[in-house]
Amino acid sequence: MLDDAKLRYTNDNPAKKRDLMSLRNTYICSCLERGVPVADIAQNCRTSMQMIDKHYAKWRDAANNLNLNQNFTMNIETD
């Protein structure tokens, strides 16, 4: 799939090889930058919100960090 889409290697010099894990990381970072709720990203990637917080917190702004716990608590209470 990556070869067909000509995405197997980056445009860096020297080129770096991409794999499906790097595409997953790109997806998570892109979603965080666009303001997608962390719970939705975690569900789509079959991972925990804590893992996303630990590894991708720098991709979210301070406002999103403050709202994370409120949104998570509200979702639990409504389920």
Biopython code that builds the backbone (N, CA, C, O; Angstrom):
import numpy as np
from Bio.PDB.StructureBuilder import StructureBuilder

atoms = [
    (1, "MET", "N", (0.817, -1.171, 0.000)),
    (1, "MET", "CA", (0.000, 0.000, 0.000)),
    (1, "MET", "C", (0.883, 1.265, 0.000)),
    (1, "MET", "O", (0.642, 2.188, -0.778)),
    (2, "LEU", "N", (1.899, 1.302, 0.870)),
    (2, "LEU", "CA", (2.783, 2.459, 0.909)),
    (2, "LEU", "C", (3.559, 2.625, -0.394)),
    (2, "LEU", "O", (3.781, 3.745, -0.855)),
    (3, "ASP", "N", (3.969, 1.506, -0.984)),
    (3, "ASP", "CA", (4.680, 1.584, -2.259)),
    (3, "ASP", "C", (3.779, 2.122, -3.365)),
    (3, "ASP", "O", (4.196, 2.964, -4.160)),
    (4, "ASP", "N", (2.554, 1.636, -3.410)),
    (4, "ASP", "CA", (1.605, 2.086, -4.436)),
    (4, "ASP", "C", (1.313, 3.582, -4.332)),
    (4, "ASP", "O", (1.152, 4.257, -5.349)),
    (5, "ALA", "N", (1.247, 4.093, -3.120)),
    (5, "ALA", "CA", (0.974, 5.510, -2.902)),
    (5, "ALA", "C", (2.245, 6.361, -2.931)),
    (5, "ALA", "O", (2.192, 7.574, -2.726)),
    (6, "LYS", "N", (3.383, 5.719, -3.186)),
    (6, "LYS", "CA", (4.692, 6.387, -3.217)),
    (6, "LYS", "C", (4.989, 7.112, -1.900)),
    (6, "LYS", "O", (5.510, 8.227, -1.882)),
    (7, "LEU", "N", (4.638, 6.437, -0.800)),
    (7, "LEU", "CA", (4.877, 6.974, 0.536)),
    (7, "LEU", "C", (5.856, 6.129, 1.348)),
    (7, "LEU", "O", (6.018, 6.362, 2.546)),
    (8, "ARG", "N", (6.504, 5.163, 0.725)),
    (8, "ARG", "CA", (7.396, 4.258, 1.450)),
    (8, "ARG", "C", (8.572, 5.010, 2.065)),
    (8, "ARG", "O", (9.044, 4.638, 3.139)),
    (9, "TYR", "N", (9.054, 6.063, 1.401)),
    (9, "TYR", "CA", (10.206, 6.812, 1.892)),
    (9, "TYR", "C", (9.861, 8.293, 2.012)),
    (9, "TYR", "O", (9.043, 8.817, 1.257)),
    (10, "THR", "N", (10.496, 8.955, 2.970)),
    (10, "THR", "CA", (10.282, 10.388, 3.171)),
    (10, "THR", "C", (11.061, 11.182, 2.129)),
    (10, "THR", "O", (11.840, 10.624, 1.356)),
    (11, "ASN", "N", (10.840, 12.482, 2.121)),
    (11, "ASN", "CA", (11.581, 13.363, 1.215)),
    (11, "ASN", "C", (12.867, 13.871, 1.846)),
    (11, "ASN", "O", (13.562, 14.697, 1.255)),
    (12, "ASP", "N", (13.194, 13.384, 3.046)),
    (12, "ASP", "CA", (14.417, 13.795, 3.722)),
    (12, "ASP", "C", (15.640, 13.328, 2.941)),
    (12, "ASP", "O", (15.556, 12.449, 2.084)),
    (13, "ASN", "N", (16.777, 13.942, 3.260)),
    (13, "ASN", "CA", (18.016, 13.520, 2.631)),
    (13, "ASN", "C", (18.980, 13.111, 3.730)),
    (13, "ASN", "O", (19.467, 14.000, 4.428)),
    (14, "PRO", "N", (19.292, 11.856, 3.941)),
    (14, "PRO", "CA", (18.840, 10.696, 3.173)),
    (14, "PRO", "C", (17.395, 10.321, 3.520)),
    (14, "PRO", "O", (16.903, 10.620, 4.607)),
    (15, "ALA", "N", (16.749, 9.677, 2.594)),
    (15, "ALA", "CA", (15.348, 9.286, 2.771)),
    (15, "ALA", "C", (15.208, 8.296, 3.917)),
    (15, "ALA", "O", (16.033, 7.399, 4.093)),
    (16, "LYS", "N", (14.142, 8.478, 4.693)),
    (16, "LYS", "CA", (13.848, 7.562, 5.797)),
    (16, "LYS", "C", (12.679, 6.674, 5.390)),
    (16, "LYS", "O", (11.753, 7.121, 4.713)),
    (17, "LYS", "N", (12.731, 5.436, 5.802)),
    (17, "LYS", "CA", (11.687, 4.495, 5.455)),
    (17, "LYS", "C", (10.475, 4.689, 6.368)),
    (17, "LYS", "O", (10.619, 4.771, 7.587)),
    (18, "ARG", "N", (9.294, 4.761, 5.782)),
    (18, "ARG", "CA", (8.053, 4.851, 6.551)),
    (18, "ARG", "C", (7.490, 3.450, 6.741)),
    (18, "ARG", "O", (7.675, 2.562, 5.909)),
    (19, "ASP", "N", (6.796, 3.279, 7.867)),
    (19, "ASP", "CA", (6.062, 2.048, 8.101)),
    (19, "ASP", "C", (4.670, 2.421, 8.603)),
    (19, "ASP", "O", (4.360, 3.602, 8.760)),
    (20, "LEU", "N", (3.841, 1.430, 8.851)),
    (20, "LEU", "CA", (2.475, 1.717, 9.282)),
    (20, "LEU", "C", (2.436, 2.414, 10.634)),
    (20, "LEU", "O", (1.513, 3.182, 10.903)),
    (21, "MET", "N", (3.423, 2.159, 11.489)),
    (21, "MET", "CA", (3.469, 2.825, 12.795)),
    (21, "MET", "C", (3.693, 4.326, 12.628)),
    (21, "MET", "O", (3.093, 5.125, 13.347)),
    (22, "SER", "N", (4.540, 4.709, 11.697)),
    (22, "SER", "CA", (4.781, 6.139, 11.485)),
    (22, "SER", "C", (3.522, 6.812, 10.947)),
    (22, "SER", "O", (3.259, 7.971, 11.268)),
    (23, "LEU", "N", (2.747, 6.108, 10.139)),
    (23, "LEU", "CA", (1.490, 6.675, 9.646)),
    (23, "LEU", "C", (0.476, 6.814, 10.775)),
    (23, "LEU", "O", (-0.310, 7.761, 10.788)),
    (24, "ARG", "N", (0.488, 5.883, 11.720)),
    (24, "ARG", "CA", (-0.389, 5.967, 12.892)),
    (24, "ARG", "C", (-0.030, 7.202, 13.712)),
    (24, "ARG", "O", (-0.910, 7.936, 14.162)),
    (25, "ASN", "N", (1.273, 7.425, 13.901)),
    (25, "ASN", "CA", (1.726, 8.604, 14.633)),
    (25, "ASN", "C", (1.300, 9.884, 13.926)),
    (25, "ASN", "O", (0.875, 10.842, 14.572)),
    (26, "THR", "N", (1.412, 9.903, 12.615)),
    (26, "THR", "CA", (0.997, 11.074, 11.840)),
    (26, "THR", "C", (-0.489, 11.322, 12.000)),
    (26, "THR", "O", (-0.918, 12.468, 12.141)),
    (27, "TYR", "N", (-1.280, 10.254, 11.978)),
    (27, "TYR", "CA", (-2.726, 10.376, 12.139)),
    (27, "TYR", "C", (-3.070, 10.978, 13.507)),
    (27, "TYR", "O", (-3.884, 11.897, 13.593)),
    (28, "ILE", "N", (-2.461, 10.468, 14.557)),
    (28, "ILE", "CA", (-2.745, 10.952, 15.909)),
    (28, "ILE", "C", (-2.362, 12.427, 16.034)),
    (28, "ILE", "O", (-3.141, 13.226, 16.554)),
    (29, "CYS", "N", (-1.181, 12.788, 15.566)),
    (29, "CYS", "CA", (-0.739, 14.189, 15.655)),
    (29, "CYS", "C", (-1.647, 15.103, 14.852)),
    (29, "CYS", "O", (-1.988, 16.196, 15.307)),
    (30, "SER", "N", (-2.037, 14.673, 13.680)),
    (30, "SER", "CA", (-2.924, 15.481, 12.835)),
    (30, "SER", "C", (-4.272, 15.697, 13.504)),
    (30, "SER", "O", (-4.804, 16.807, 13.488)),
    (31, "CYS", "N", (-4.820, 14.655, 14.087)),
    (31, "CYS", "CA", (-6.099, 14.774, 14.788)),
    (31, "CYS", "C", (-5.996, 15.724, 15.972)),
    (31, "CYS", "O", (-6.886, 16.548, 16.184)),
    (32, "LEU", "N", (-4.922, 15.617, 16.744)),
    (32, "LEU", "CA", (-4.743, 16.489, 17.901)),
    (32, "LEU", "C", (-4.625, 17.951, 17.474)),
    (32, "LEU", "O", (-5.174, 18.839, 18.126)),
    (33, "GLU", "N", (-3.911, 18.195, 16.385)),
    (33, "GLU", "CA", (-3.758, 19.563, 15.892)),
    (33, "GLU", "C", (-5.087, 20.160, 15.441)),
    (33, "GLU", "O", (-5.303, 21.367, 15.549)),
    (34, "ARG", "N", (-5.981, 19.300, 14.932)),
    (34, "ARG", "CA", (-7.289, 19.772, 14.459)),
    (34, "ARG", "C", (-8.317, 19.853, 15.577)),
    (34, "ARG", "O", (-9.440, 20.305, 15.352)),
    (35, "GLY", "N", (-7.946, 19.416, 16.790)),
    (35, "GLY", "CA", (-8.856, 19.521, 17.923)),
    (35, "GLY", "C", (-9.825, 18.366, 18.079)),
    (35, "GLY", "O", (-10.833, 18.502, 18.773)),
    (36, "VAL", "N", (-9.547, 17.236, 17.455)),
    (36, "VAL", "CA", (-10.387, 16.050, 17.612)),
    (36, "VAL", "C", (-10.291, 15.591, 19.063)),
    (36, "VAL", "O", (-9.193, 15.548, 19.617)),
    (37, "PRO", "N", (-11.413, 15.248, 19.690)),
    (37, "PRO", "CA", (-11.356, 14.793, 21.088)),
    (37, "PRO", "C", (-10.448, 13.573, 21.260)),
    (37, "PRO", "O", (-10.460, 12.649, 20.446)),
    (38, "VAL", "N", (-9.671, 13.593, 22.325)),
    (38, "VAL", "CA", (-8.716, 12.522, 22.596)),
    (38, "VAL", "C", (-9.428, 11.177, 22.722)),
    (38, "VAL", "O", (-8.896, 10.154, 22.292)),
    (39, "ALA", "N", (-10.612, 11.169, 23.300)),
    (39, "ALA", "CA", (-11.359, 9.911, 23.451)),
    (39, "ALA", "C", (-11.659, 9.299, 22.090)),
    (39, "ALA", "O", (-11.585, 8.080, 21.936)),
    (40, "ASP", "N", (-11.995, 10.116, 21.105)),
    (40, "ASP", "CA", (-12.274, 9.608, 19.760)),
    (40, "ASP", "C", (-11.020, 9.048, 19.102)),
    (40, "ASP", "O", (-11.062, 8.002, 18.454)),
    (41, "ILE", "N", (-9.912, 9.749, 19.273)),
    (41, "ILE", "CA", (-8.652, 9.273, 18.697)),
    (41, "ILE", "C", (-8.257, 7.945, 19.342)),
    (41, "ILE", "O", (-7.860, 7.006, 18.652)),
    (42, "ALA", "N", (-8.370, 7.874, 20.667)),
    (42, "ALA", "CA", (-8.014, 6.645, 21.385)),
    (42, "ALA", "C", (-8.867, 5.478, 20.909)),
    (42, "ALA", "O", (-8.361, 4.370, 20.732)),
    (43, "GLN", "N", (-10.147, 5.717, 20.703)),
    (43, "GLN", "CA", (-11.030, 4.650, 20.239)),
    (43, "GLN", "C", (-10.665, 4.232, 18.812)),
    (43, "GLN", "O", (-10.633, 3.039, 18.510)),
    (44, "ASN", "N", (-10.391, 5.193, 17.938)),
    (44, "ASN", "CA", (-10.031, 4.873, 16.555)),
    (44, "ASN", "C", (-8.723, 4.107, 16.461)),
    (44, "ASN", "O", (-8.565, 3.245, 15.596)),
    (45, "CYS", "N", (-7.780, 4.420, 17.352)),
    (45, "CYS", "CA", (-6.462, 3.784, 17.319)),
    (45, "CYS", "C", (-6.351, 2.585, 18.257)),
    (45, "CYS", "O", (-5.298, 1.955, 18.357)),
    (46, "ARG", "N", (-7.441, 2.282, 18.934)),
    (46, "ARG", "CA", (-7.469, 1.166, 19.887)),
    (46, "ARG", "C", (-6.347, 1.282, 20.914)),
    (46, "ARG", "O", (-5.563, 0.356, 21.124)),
    (47, "THR", "N", (-6.299, 2.445, 21.540)),
    (47, "THR", "CA", (-5.314, 2.697, 22.573)),
    (47, "THR", "C", (-5.983, 3.487, 23.681)),
    (47, "THR", "O", (-7.174, 3.787, 23.594)),
    (48, "SER", "N", (-5.246, 3.826, 24.711)),
    (48, "SER", "CA", (-5.830, 4.548, 25.837)),
    (48, "SER", "C", (-5.582, 6.051, 25.716)),
    (48, "SER", "O", (-4.657, 6.500, 25.039)),
    (49, "MET", "N", (-6.431, 6.799, 26.388)),
    (49, "MET", "CA", (-6.248, 8.243, 26.439)),
    (49, "MET", "C", (-4.957, 8.577, 27.178)),
    (49, "MET", "O", (-4.300, 9.568, 26.860)),
    (50, "GLN", "N", (-4.590, 7.765, 28.155)),
    (50, "GLN", "CA", (-3.379, 7.987, 28.918)),
    (50, "GLN", "C", (-2.140, 7.855, 28.021)),
    (50, "GLN", "O", (-1.193, 8.628, 28.160)),
    (51, "MET", "N", (-2.144, 6.889, 27.110)),
    (51, "MET", "CA", (-1.013, 6.710, 26.199)),
    (51, "MET", "C", (-0.874, 7.932, 25.298)),
    (51, "MET", "O", (0.235, 8.411, 25.064)),
    (52, "ILE", "N", (-1.989, 8.434, 24.796)),
    (52, "ILE", "CA", (-1.948, 9.613, 23.938)),
    (52, "ILE", "C", (-1.447, 10.811, 24.736)),
    (52, "ILE", "O", (-0.627, 11.585, 24.242)),
    (53, "ASP", "N", (-1.933, 10.969, 25.963)),
    (53, "ASP", "CA", (-1.455, 12.051, 26.817)),
    (53, "ASP", "C", (0.048, 11.964, 27.054)),
    (53, "ASP", "O", (0.752, 12.971, 26.983)),
    (54, "LYS", "N", (0.529, 10.776, 27.331)),
    (54, "LYS", "CA", (1.940, 10.593, 27.657)),
    (54, "LYS", "C", (2.850, 10.886, 26.466)),
    (54, "LYS", "O", (3.880, 11.543, 26.618)),
    (55, "HIS", "N", (2.478, 10.403, 25.292)),
    (55, "HIS", "CA", (3.370, 10.477, 24.140)),
    (55, "HIS", "C", (3.095, 11.643, 23.189)),
    (55, "HIS", "O", (3.969, 12.023, 22.410)),
    (56, "TYR", "N", (1.902, 12.208, 23.246)),
    (56, "TYR", "CA", (1.540, 13.226, 22.253)),
    (56, "TYR", "C", (1.063, 14.536, 22.879)),
    (56, "TYR", "O", (0.456, 15.353, 22.186)),
    (57, "ALA", "N", (1.314, 14.755, 24.144)),
    (57, "ALA", "CA", (0.821, 15.951, 24.827)),
    (57, "ALA", "C", (1.330, 17.235, 24.182)),
    (57, "ALA", "O", (0.632, 18.249, 24.195)),
    (58, "LYS", "N", (2.524, 17.207, 23.625)),
    (58, "LYS", "CA", (3.074, 18.430, 23.035)),
    (58, "LYS", "C", (2.301, 18.878, 21.804)),
    (58, "LYS", "O", (2.460, 20.016, 21.362)),
    (59, "TRP", "N", (1.468, 18.008, 21.241)),
    (59, "TRP", "CA", (0.703, 18.355, 20.047)),
    (59, "TRP", "C", (-0.604, 19.045, 20.394)),
    (59, "TRP", "O", (-1.314, 19.530, 19.513)),
    (60, "ARG", "N", (-0.912, 19.083, 21.657)),
    (60, "ARG", "CA", (-2.148, 19.746, 22.080)),
    (60, "ARG", "C", (-1.823, 21.051, 22.763)),
    (60, "ARG", "O", (-0.781, 21.167, 23.407)),
    (61, "ASP", "N", (-2.671, 22.012, 22.640)),
    (61, "ASP", "CA", (-2.415, 23.279, 23.317)),
    (61, "ASP", "C", (-2.892, 23.205, 24.764)),
    (61, "ASP", "O", (-3.531, 22.232, 25.163)),
    (62, "ALA", "N", (-2.587, 24.215, 25.531)),
    (62, "ALA", "CA", (-2.897, 24.207, 26.959)),
    (62, "ALA", "C", (-4.392, 24.096, 27.220)),
    (62, "ALA", "O", (-4.794, 23.449, 28.187)),
    (63, "ALA", "N", (-5.218, 24.701, 26.394)),
    (63, "ALA", "CA", (-6.675, 24.638, 26.579)),
    (63, "ALA", "C", (-7.179, 23.214, 26.443)),
    (63, "ALA", "O", (-8.040, 22.786, 27.212)),
    (64, "ASN", "N", (-6.654, 22.472, 25.475)),
    (64, "ASN", "CA", (-7.071, 21.079, 25.318)),
    (64, "ASN", "C", (-6.642, 20.248, 26.514)),
    (64, "ASN", "O", (-7.377, 19.356, 26.936)),
    (65, "ASN", "N", (-5.477, 20.518, 27.066)),
    (65, "ASN", "CA", (-5.019, 19.785, 28.244)),
    (65, "ASN", "C", (-5.966, 19.996, 29.420)),
    (65, "ASN", "O", (-6.251, 19.057, 30.164)),
    (66, "LEU", "N", (-6.452, 21.218, 29.592)),
    (66, "LEU", "CA", (-7.349, 21.504, 30.700)),
    (66, "LEU", "C", (-8.720, 20.861, 30.505)),
    (66, "LEU", "O", (-9.355, 20.445, 31.474)),
    (67, "ASN", "N", (-9.175, 20.780, 29.261)),
    (67, "ASN", "CA", (-10.505, 20.238, 28.980)),
    (67, "ASN", "C", (-10.547, 18.717, 28.943)),
    (67, "ASN", "O", (-11.630, 18.136, 29.006)),
    (68, "LEU", "N", (-9.411, 18.067, 28.842)),
    (68, "LEU", "CA", (-9.382, 16.608, 28.713)),
    (68, "LEU", "C", (-10.083, 15.913, 29.872)),
    (68, "LEU", "O", (-10.947, 15.064, 29.652)),
    (69, "ASN", "N", (-9.722, 16.259, 31.099)),
    (69, "ASN", "CA", (-10.309, 15.595, 32.258)),
    (69, "ASN", "C", (-11.798, 15.887, 32.369)),
    (69, "ASN", "O", (-12.571, 15.003, 32.740)),
    (70, "GLN", "N", (-12.215, 17.114, 32.055)),
    (70, "GLN", "CA", (-13.634, 17.449, 32.112)),
    (70, "GLN", "C", (-14.424, 16.627, 31.100)),
    (70, "GLN", "O", (-15.473, 16.075, 31.433)),
    (71, "ASN", "N", (-13.928, 16.542, 29.862)),
    (71, "ASN", "CA", (-14.620, 15.768, 28.830)),
    (71, "ASN", "C", (-14.669, 14.289, 29.177)),
    (71, "ASN", "O", (-15.687, 13.634, 28.955)),
    (72, "PHE", "N", (-13.579, 13.757, 29.721)),
    (72, "PHE", "CA", (-13.532, 12.350, 30.080)),
    (72, "PHE", "C", (-14.526, 12.058, 31.198)),
    (72, "PHE", "O", (-15.232, 11.051, 31.145)),
    (73, "THR", "N", (-14.592, 12.911, 32.196)),
    (73, "THR", "CA", (-15.510, 12.726, 33.307)),
    (73, "THR", "C", (-16.954, 12.825, 32.833)),
    (73, "THR", "O", (-17.797, 12.027, 33.240)),
    (74, "MET", "N", (-17.241, 13.799, 31.977)),
    (74, "MET", "CA", (-18.601, 13.957, 31.472)),
    (74, "MET", "C", (-19.020, 12.739, 30.662)),
    (74, "MET", "O", (-20.171, 12.314, 30.757)),
    (75, "ASN", "N", (-18.128, 12.172, 29.875)),
    (75, "ASN", "CA", (-18.459, 10.990, 29.065)),
    (75, "ASN", "C", (-18.754, 9.789, 29.957)),
    (75, "ASN", "O", (-19.670, 9.018, 29.670)),
    (76, "ILE", "N", (-18.000, 9.623, 31.020)),
    (76, "ILE", "CA", (-18.233, 8.497, 31.926)),
    (76, "ILE", "C", (-19.585, 8.637, 32.628)),
    (76, "ILE", "O", (-20.323, 7.663, 32.771)),
    (77, "GLU", "N", (-19.899, 9.857, 33.064)),
    (77, "GLU", "CA", (-21.138, 10.069, 33.788)),
    (77, "GLU", "C", (-22.368, 9.889, 32.906)),
    (77, "GLU", "O", (-23.422, 9.488, 33.400)),
    (78, "THR", "N", (-22.255, 10.181, 31.599)),
    (78, "THR", "CA", (-23.401, 10.054, 30.713)),
    (78, "THR", "C", (-23.573, 8.648, 30.165)),
    (78, "THR", "O", (-24.646, 8.321, 29.659)),
    (79, "ASP", "N", (-22.542, 7.799, 30.251)),
    (79, "ASP", "CA", (-22.634, 6.426, 29.715)),
    (79, "ASP", "C", (-23.418, 5.517, 30.600)),
    (79, "ASP", "O", (-23.582, 4.338, 30.285)),
]
sb = StructureBuilder()
sb.init_structure("model")
sb.init_model(0)
sb.init_chain("A")
sb.init_seg("    ")
for serial, (resi, resn, name, xyz) in enumerate(atoms, 1):
    if name == "N":
        sb.init_residue(resn, " ", resi, " ")
    sb.init_atom(name, np.array(xyz, "f"), 0.0, 1.0, " ", f" {name:<3s}", serial, name[0])
structure = sb.get_structure()
